Amino acid sequence: MRLVVVLLVVSALVGAAPPALAQGEAPAPGGAGDPVLFVHGLSYSDLAWRDVATALAADGYGLPYTIHADLNASERTDAASDVVVSEIVPTRRRPDRTPVAVGGGAAERVDSRLFFVNFEAVADTAAGTLAPYARRGAGRSESNESGVVKQGAALGRAVRAVLAATGAERVVLVGQSMGGLAVREYLQRRDADGRPRWWAEPDRPDGHRVSAAVTYGTPHQGSNLGAGLCDGEGGGSLLSVLTEAFAGARTEAIRDLRAVYPCSALGAGRYLYGGDEADTDEFEDFDVDADGAVGGAVVGINAGDPGLPYAVDNPAMPLPPDVEYVYVVGSVFGLGTDLVVEASRQVLQRRDGARPALAPEGARRVVTGRPHLQQTRDVQTIREVLASLGG
């Protein structure tokens, strides 16, 4: 079982859903009519959003559609080789591995505002297809446990596909857990010359084409859940022993979610806080920037001290100021954690006198009592946040 599944029983006990909106009371669709693209978290798929898809379709967002992606499609580690994305297809209600065609759009105009990405897929590059909900099982990170840089690359292709299929000017991005970091990767990442790397239109000042970014339970400042599995002397021997019981502890995704690397004494997590990309056996792969080679400087998306819950978006590649940002924060029983990520690390914030201030300026925080594993099922909060956008 995966590490977070250890908390499933606790989540079920403390995560009773808030009272549902009565029929006819659902807020009107928000976001100024923009399509909404949902991004799931670690080890999940678009099916994690099943309740949300059903509810929003009933609210008038249209039928749900999914873009499937394999993020480890090659034997290499670079994003250009590894990321394969499907055409837009109707969202499935259950895990069906029937192959879908590789592509970047839809056969015709899609009359919907409801879209999802699915990172649980395996590509057959020779056949030009992807098998959704398939797992590779070859001793390396599964697609839905891949690195955030590759998630951002896939999300960029998905944004372009949704814009082309709907004719919309902008999209709303909603990411739960690691999906929120994929949203930030898409919005922030720059090439060495400062050009946006993943934007739908990188040569336009507003080429991200995003009106709002909503994250729920996202470890913006990292999470060291499970760090106690190390042997206490900088090694990972106990972690290695428990790999079978806690599958995923050595994956690319866990590598990128870390505020610091607890088992290798390498210090700050390279994806979030940057630094020299150095090889380590703590993880299956250490090509953090997905350039096909291990070595060189990694530019983190955060600026701050990984040991303290005060980090902001890296000013060398900041979050675009023309996007509306909403942090949905889980804090079970007001304990300051959603049982996976500390509430103070689910936002970007800086010290501002006696009280922290959210970053970037103008960002909003919404606090719920939902445990981490139940956040993609929080229909009421997601409805209300979407309805509030642009207000």
Protein Blocks (a to p, Z undefined) as FASTA:
>chain_A
ZZklmmmmmmmmmmcccddddehiaccdehhopacdddddehiafklmmmmmmmmmmnon
apcddddddfblbfbfbfklmpccdddddddfbdcfbdcdddfbdfbdcddfbdcddfbd
cddfknopacehiafklopacfklccfklmmmmmmmmmmmmmmmnopabdcdddehjlmm
mmmmmmmoccfkopafkbmblmbfklnopabdcdehiafkopaehklmpgonopaklmmm
mmmmmghjlgmklmmmpmbdfknonopafklngpaddddfkbmbfcfnonopaedjdddf
becdfkbccdcddfklccdfkbccddddddehhlopahlacfklmpccddehjbccddde
hiacdddfbdfklmmmmmmlmmmmmmmgoZZ
